[in-house]
Amino acid sequence: MTKLENGKHDLSSQKSKDSPVRLEEIVYVFDLNKLTDNCQNNKIMRNDLQKSLKHSHLNPSSLSTFQRILLTTNGTVTDILEAYLFEQIQLIKLSEKLIDIEHDIPNIQVKKGDKVIEREVLLRGKISRRNFIYASSVVLVDNLHERFKNELLTTKTPIGKLWFEQKVENFKEIIDSGKEPAQELANYFNVDPEENVLFRTYVVFSQKKPTMIITEKFPESYFLQNF
């Protein structure tokens, strides 16, 4: 097998026209060329993830596997937590109010005076009674389906569960991540106010329209055990 000018590999130099190429060789070369592309482009994660981590000076290699998953996933955090902790997660509403917002939020095209839902919640283990994630969100009322809005306001179902139950297609664009002192969140996690929490902020799009912006936080000392 020879190396081509672009750094990729080729089987043809070692195989005659009549000599068969085994499947495992094809898979090996495909994986090797894919790895070469990743190294050449220096891309391991999506662009938005790389930008947010670079902006925050948060080194991914300093995080545990599960911490990286929580900070970069495009999936449902509640389901991911339940799979990792082997425990049902329940939502605890700290505050929720329908307001006329007092400032612009360009990332979700919100202007001062628009009606939004502001809410703060905890994701808590149903058995352990331990808080694992704090989340704050601003939700664009006018961009939600009526049923979704009603369920959001009247039930304690996590947003991710509502997306699944109502088959809502969505995409998350991560716009920020990093770490900061826990401060007033310390009591929720039973940590010192000076201890750092890791966080990420992302915008949720549905049918190409922004529907909400969410910030999730958890202590840096959580989820350190690797798989």
Secondary structure, DSSP 8 states (H G I E B T S, - for coil): -EE-TTS-EESGGG--TTS---HHHHHHHHHHHHHHHHHHHT-SS-HHHHHHHHHHT--GGGS-HHHHHHHH--S-HHHHHHHHHTS-EEEEEEEEEEEE-SS-BGGGTB-TT-EEEEEEEEEEETTT--EEEEEEEEEEGGGS-HHHHHHHHH----HHHHHHHTT---EEEEEEEEEEE-GGGHHHHT--TTSEEEEEEEEEEETTEEEEEEEEEEETTSS----
